Amino acid sequence: MKRMKLVAMGVVLSLLFAGCGAKEEISHTKAGMEAIQNLEYEAALKEFDEALANHEEERMLCRGIGLAYMGLSQYENAIPYLEKALRLGDGTIRDIDYDINYYLATAYFRNGQEQEAIRAYDAILALRPKDVEAYYLRGSVKLYSGDYENARTDFDKAIELDKQNYDRLIQIYIALVDNGYRDVGREYFQKVIADNEKNISNYDLGRIYYYMEDYENAKNHLSQVKISSDYEASLYLGRTYEALGDYNYAASIYNDYTLNDQSKAEIYNQLGLCRMQMGEYELALMAFQSAMAIEGNDIMQALKFNEIAAYEKMEDYKGAAALMSDYLKSYPDDEAAKREYQFLKTR
């Protein structure tokens, strides 16, 4: 028995030592996706090259390469990889197929291939006939392409499927405004107000009036919401006062909110923009940088651009130029930033 125990212990120890000496298998595909999340697209492509050499799972790898090229605004390079990722499916439609189709539609649209983008949304809706997002996005592409009638049909369907989704309604309004159909967008809003006036919240009414540029009504409704703890209401009420030209009061709304919650980047961004309007550039910079420090915020591009603008206003042109150089590595398709960079390099 003693000998058997010693043998068993030896086996355990040998396994332990083997475990200590073994290297954990590295997934370069996973590392590439993490690089994409950090907006490090060139680094992501290098990881995906390693993944190719290691024969990692091809479908997820093609999807990742496509996303990295999209991040670099190289849509013509992204499309073949996303198309291949779709082809590599096993015939069973899964969530990832819809995910890839959404990215592919965006790449087509950004590459000037509007009809291909519409067909990608057609494919989604053929299998998910109640997919509100696909109706809204397909309508937006049609509208951009000049097909107003069919775009409106898609928008009507999106609203019909989710009547009280005021976020979607606002997105549709913005798309219509951007393409010269402000009056049509106002019609949508007016119908919603008429149909839901007794049930719609002060918050939703306030932001609808905000987009209709009826700032007095927007202010009256949003002021009835507890803005010190309601992030969205604070944001819209502050923007309403900005639209009325009262940047000082708008800044006080944003600042009061940050006393209770330091996790909302958009609030800090708006606070910074108000400070810029008031000529308080150092305070503006502090607000933008506070927002940039918030992990996982989804407005980093705007924050970085605003940070550069603050440095420029403070006449630190060298610092602004250095930041702009880094900015363009992450956002190479920003034409306005490219022009500003040329200006900064001459100061």
C-alpha positions as CSV (number, residue, x, y, z in Angstrom):
1,M,0.0,0.0,0.0
2,K,2.8,2.4,0.9
3,R,4.5,1.7,-2.5
4,M,1.2,2.3,-4.3
5,K,0.8,5.6,-2.6
6,L,4.3,6.6,-3.5
7,V,3.7,5.7,-7.2
8,A,0.4,7.7,-7.2
9,M,2.1,10.7,-5.7
10,G,4.8,10.4,-8.3
11,V,2.2,10.5,-11.1
12,V,0.5,13.5,-9.6
13,L,3.8,15.4,-9.2
14,S,4.8,14.5,-12.8
15,L,1.5,16.0,-14.1
16,L,2.0,19.1,-12.0
17,F,5.5,19.6,-13.3
18,A,4.3,19.0,-16.9
19,G,1.6,21.6,-16.3
20,C,4.1,24.1,-15.1
21,G,6.3,23.6,-18.1
22,A,3.5,23.7,-20.7
23,K,2.7,27.0,-22.5
24,E,-0.9,28.1,-22.6
25,E,-2.1,28.0,-26.2
26,I,-2.4,31.6,-27.6
27,S,-5.5,32.5,-29.6
28,H,-4.3,35.2,-32.1
29,T,-7.9,35.6,-33.3
30,K,-8.9,36.6,-29.8
31,A,-5.9,38.9,-29.4
32,G,-6.8,40.5,-32.8
33,M,-10.4,41.1,-31.6
34,E,-9.1,42.7,-28.4
35,A,-6.9,45.0,-30.5
36,I,-10.0,46.0,-32.6
37,Q,-11.8,46.9,-29.4
38,N,-8.8,49.2,-28.5
39,L,-9.0,50.7,-32.1
40,E,-5.6,49.2,-32.9
41,Y,-6.5,48.0,-36.3
42,E,-3.0,47.5,-37.7
43,A,-2.0,45.5,-34.6
44,A,-5.2,43.4,-35.1
45,L,-4.2,42.5,-38.7
46,K,-0.8,41.4,-37.4
47,E,-2.5,39.1,-34.9
48,F,-4.8,37.7,-37.6
49,D,-1.7,37.0,-39.8
50,E,-0.4,34.9,-36.9
51,A,-3.8,33.2,-36.6
52,L,-3.7,32.3,-40.3
53,A,-0.2,30.8,-39.9
54,N,-1.5,28.8,-36.9
55,H,-4.6,27.6,-38.8
56,E,-7.0,29.0,-36.3
57,E,-10.8,28.8,-37.0
58,E,-11.2,30.3,-40.4
59,R,-14.7,31.8,-40.2
60,M,-14.1,33.9,-37.1
61,L,-10.7,34.9,-38.5
62,C,-12.3,36.2,-41.7
63,R,-14.9,38.1,-39.7
64,G,-12.1,39.7,-37.6
65,I,-10.0,40.7,-40.6
66,G,-13.1,42.2,-42.2
67,L,-13.8,44.3,-39.1
68,A,-10.1,45.4,-38.9
69,Y,-10.2,46.7,-42.5
70,M,-13.5,48.4,-41.7
71,G,-11.8,50.2,-38.8
72,L,-9.2,51.4,-41.2
73,S,-11.9,52.6,-43.6
74,Q,-10.6,50.1,-46.2
75,Y,-14.1,48.8,-47.1
76,E,-13.0,47.4,-50.4
77,N,-10.6,45.1,-48.5
78,A,-13.2,44.3,-45.8
79,I,-15.9,43.1,-48.1
80,P,-14.2,39.9,-49.5
81,Y,-13.4,38.7,-46.0
82,L,-16.9,39.3,-44.7
83,E,-18.3,37.6,-47.8
84,K,-16.1,34.6,-47.2
85,A,-17.1,34.5,-43.5
86,L,-20.7,34.2,-44.7
87,R,-19.8,31.4,-47.1
88,L,-18.0,29.4,-44.5
89,G,-21.2,28.8,-42.6
90,D,-22.4,25.2,-42.4
91,G,-25.9,25.9,-43.8
92,T,-27.6,26.3,-40.4
93,I,-28.5,30.0,-39.9
94,R,-27.1,31.3,-36.6
95,D,-26.9,34.7,-34.9
96,I,-23.4,35.1,-36.3
97,D,-24.8,35.0,-39.8
98,Y,-27.0,38.0,-39.0
99,D,-24.1,39.7,-37.3
100,I,-21.8,39.3,-40.4
101,N,-24.6,40.4,-42.7
102,Y,-25.0,43.6,-40.7
103,Y,-21.3,44.4,-40.9
104,L,-21.3,43.5,-44.6
105,A,-24.2,45.8,-45.4
106,T,-22.3,48.6,-43.6
107,A,-19.2,47.9,-45.6
108,Y,-21.1,47.8,-48.9
109,F,-22.8,51.1,-48.1
110,R,-19.5,52.8,-47.0
111,N,-17.9,51.5,-50.2
112,G,-20.6,53.1,-52.3
113,Q,-22.4,49.9,-53.1
114,E,-25.9,50.8,-51.9
115,Q,-27.8,48.1,-53.8
116,E,-25.6,45.4,-52.4
117,A,-26.2,46.9,-48.9
118,I,-30.0,46.7,-49.5
119,R,-29.6,43.1,-50.6
120,A,-27.8,42.2,-47.4
121,Y,-30.7,43.7,-45.4
122,D,-33.1,41.8,-47.7
123,A,-31.4,38.6,-46.7
124,I,-31.8,39.4,-43.0
125,L,-35.5,40.3,-43.4
126,A,-36.2,37.1,-45.5
127,L,-35.4,35.1,-42.4
128,R,-36.3,37.7,-39.7
129,P,-39.4,39.5,-41.1
130,K,-39.9,41.4,-37.9
131,D,-36.3,42.7,-37.5
132,V,-36.9,46.4,-36.7
133,E,-33.3,47.3,-37.0
134,A,-33.0,45.9,-40.5
135,Y,-36.1,47.8,-41.7
136,Y,-34.7,51.0,-40.3
137,L,-31.2,50.5,-41.8
138,R,-32.6,49.4,-45.2
139,G,-34.8,52.4,-45.2
140,S,-31.9,54.7,-44.5
141,V,-29.9,53.3,-47.4
142,K,-32.8,53.6,-49.7
143,L,-33.3,57.2,-48.6
144,Y,-29.7,58.0,-49.2
145,S,-30.0,56.4,-52.6
146,G,-32.9,58.7,-53.5
147,D,-35.6,56.1,-53.2
148,Y,-37.8,58.1,-50.8
149,E,-41.1,56.1,-51.3
150,N,-39.6,52.7,-50.5
151,A,-37.5,54.2,-47.7
152,R,-40.7,55.5,-46.1
153,T,-42.4,52.1,-46.5
154,D,-39.5,50.6,-44.5
155,F,-39.7,53.4,-41.9
156,D,-43.4,52.9,-41.5
157,K,-42.9,49.1,-41.0
158,A,-40.2,49.7,-38.4
159,I,-42.5,52.1,-36.5
160,E,-45.5,49.7,-36.8
161,L,-43.5,46.8,-35.4
162,D,-42.4,48.8,-32.3
163,K,-44.8,51.7,-31.9
164,Q,-43.5,53.1,-28.6
165,N,-39.8,52.8,-29.5
166,Y,-39.1,56.5,-29.4
167,D,-35.4,56.0,-29.8
168,R,-36.0,54.4,-33.2
169,L,-38.5,57.2,-34.1
170,I,-35.8,59.8,-33.4
171,Q,-33.3,57.9,-35.5
172,I,-35.7,57.9,-38.4
173,Y,-36.3,61.6,-37.9
174,I,-32.6,62.3,-38.0
175,A,-32.2,60.2,-41.2
176,L,-35.0,62.2,-42.9
177,V,-33.6,65.5,-41.8
178,D,-30.1,64.6,-43.1
179,N,-31.6,63.8,-46.5
180,G,-33.8,66.9,-46.8
181,Y,-37.1,65.6,-45.5
182,R,-37.5,67.5,-42.2
183,D,-41.2,68.1,-42.7
184,V,-41.8,64.4,-43.1
185,G,-40.0,63.8,-39.9
186,R,-42.1,66.4,-38.1
187,E,-45.2,64.6,-39.4
188,Y,-44.0,61.4,-37.7
189,F,-43.5,63.3,-34.4
190,Q,-46.8,65.1,-34.6
191,K,-48.7,61.8,-35.2
192,V,-47.0,60.1,-32.2
193,I,-47.8,63.1,-30.0
194,A,-51.4,63.0,-31.1
195,D,-51.8,59.3,-30.6
196,N,-49.9,59.0,-27.3
197,E,-50.1,62.3,-25.6
198,K,-51.8,60.9,-22.5
199,N,-49.4,58.0,-22.1
200,I,-46.1,59.4,-23.3
201,S,-43.6,60.4,-20.6
202,N,-42.3,63.9,-20.0
203,Y,-38.9,62.7,-20.9
204,D,-40.0,61.3,-24.3
205,L,-42.2,64.3,-25.0
206,G,-39.4,66.6,-24.1
207,R,-36.9,65.1,-26.4
208,I,-39.3,64.9,-29.3
209,Y,-40.0,68.7,-28.8
210,Y,-36.2,69.2,-28.6
211,Y,-35.7,67.6,-32.1
212,M,-38.7,69.6,-33.4
213,E,-36.8,72.7,-32.2
214,D,-39.7,73.6,-29.9
215,Y,-37.3,74.4,-27.1
216,E,-39.8,76.0,-24.7
217,N,-42.0,72.9,-24.7
218,A,-38.9,70.7,-24.5
219,K,-37.7,72.7,-21.4
220,N,-41.1,72.5,-19.7
221,H,-41.4,68.7,-20.1
222,L,-37.8,67.8,-19.3
223,S,-37.8,70.1,-16.2
224,Q,-40.4,67.8,-14.7
225,V,-37.9,64.9,-14.7
226,K,-35.5,64.4,-11.8
227,I,-32.5,65.5,-13.8
228,S,-30.0,65.1,-10.9
229,S,-30.3,61.3,-11.3
230,D,-31.7,60.8,-14.8
231,Y,-28.8,60.8,-17.2
232,E,-30.8,61.1,-20.5
233,A,-33.1,63.8,-19.1
234,S,-30.1,65.8,-17.9
235,L,-28.5,65.5,-21.3
236,Y,-31.5,66.6,-23.2
237,L,-32.4,69.5,-20.8
238,G,-28.8,70.7,-21.0
239,R,-28.8,70.6,-24.8
240,T,-32.1,72.5,-24.8
241,Y,-30.5,75.3,-22.8
242,E,-27.5,75.2,-25.1
243,A,-29.9,75.6,-28.1
244,L,-31.4,78.6,-26.2
245,G,-27.9,80.0,-25.9
246,D,-27.7,79.7,-22.1
247,Y,-24.4,77.8,-21.9
248,N,-23.8,78.7,-18.3
249,Y,-27.0,77.1,-17.1
250,A,-26.5,74.1,-19.4
251,A,-23.0,73.6,-17.8
252,S,-24.5,73.8,-14.3
253,I,-27.0,71.0,-15.3
254,Y,-24.1,68.8,-16.5
255,N,-21.9,69.6,-13.6
256,D,-24.6,68.9,-11.0
257,Y,-25.2,65.5,-12.6
258,T,-21.5,64.6,-12.4
259,L,-21.6,65.1,-8.6
260,N,-23.8,61.9,-8.3
261,D,-22.5,59.9,-11.3
262,Q,-19.0,60.0,-12.8
263,S,-19.6,57.2,-15.3
264,K,-21.3,59.1,-18.2
265,A,-18.9,60.3,-20.9
266,E,-21.5,62.2,-22.9
267,I,-22.3,64.4,-19.9
268,Y,-18.6,65.3,-19.5
269,N,-18.4,65.9,-23.3
270,Q,-21.3,68.3,-23.3
271,L,-19.9,70.0,-20.2
272,G,-16.6,70.5,-22.0
273,L,-18.4,71.9,-25.1
274,C,-20.2,74.4,-22.9
275,R,-16.9,75.4,-21.3
276,M,-15.5,75.9,-24.8
277,Q,-18.3,78.2,-25.7
278,M,-17.7,80.3,-22.6
279,G,-13.9,80.5,-23.3
280,E,-13.0,78.3,-20.3
281,Y,-10.6,76.1,-22.3
282,E,-8.7,74.5,-19.4
283,L,-11.9,73.5,-17.7
284,A,-13.1,72.2,-21.1
285,L,-10.0,70.1,-21.4
286,M,-10.5,68.7,-18.0
287,A,-14.0,67.7,-18.8
288,F,-13.0,66.0,-22.1
289,Q,-10.2,64.1,-20.4
290,S,-12.5,63.0,-17.6
291,A,-14.8,61.5,-20.2
292,M,-11.8,59.8,-22.0
293,A,-10.9,58.1,-18.7
294,I,-14.2,56.3,-18.5
295,E,-13.6,52.8,-19.6
296,G,-15.7,51.5,-22.5
297,N,-17.2,54.8,-23.5
298,D,-18.5,54.8,-27.1
299,I,-17.7,58.5,-28.0
300,M,-14.0,58.3,-27.9
301,Q,-13.6,59.7,-31.4
302,A,-15.5,62.9,-30.6
303,L,-13.7,63.2,-27.3
304,K,-10.3,63.0,-28.9
305,F,-11.2,65.5,-31.5
306,N,-12.6,67.9,-28.8
307,E,-9.5,67.5,-26.8
308,I,-7.4,68.6,-29.8
309,A,-9.7,71.6,-30.2
310,A,-9.2,72.6,-26.6
311,Y,-5.4,72.4,-27.0
312,E,-5.7,74.5,-30.1
313,K,-7.8,77.1,-28.3
314,M,-5.1,77.2,-25.6
315,E,-2.6,77.9,-28.4
316,D,-0.7,74.7,-27.7
317,Y,-0.4,74.0,-31.4
318,K,2.5,71.5,-31.0
319,G,0.5,69.4,-28.5
320,A,-2.6,69.6,-30.7
321,A,-0.6,68.5,-33.8
322,A,0.8,65.5,-31.9
323,L,-2.6,64.5,-30.8
324,M,-4.1,64.9,-34.3
325,S,-1.4,62.7,-35.7
326,D,-2.4,59.9,-33.3
327,Y,-6.1,60.6,-33.9
328,L,-5.7,60.1,-37.7
329,K,-4.1,56.7,-37.1
330,S,-7.4,55.5,-35.4
331,Y,-9.8,57.5,-37.6
332,P,-8.2,57.7,-41.0
333,D,-11.4,58.6,-42.9
334,D,-12.0,61.9,-41.1
335,E,-11.4,64.4,-43.9
336,A,-12.0,67.5,-41.7
337,A,-9.3,66.2,-39.3
338,K,-6.9,65.8,-42.2
339,R,-7.4,69.4,-43.2
340,E,-7.0,70.6,-39.6
341,Y,-3.8,68.6,-39.3
342,Q,-2.3,70.4,-42.3
343,F,-3.2,73.7,-40.6
344,L,-1.7,72.7,-37.3
345,K,1.6,71.6,-38.8
346,T,2.1,75.2,-40.1
347,R,1.6,76.9,-36.7
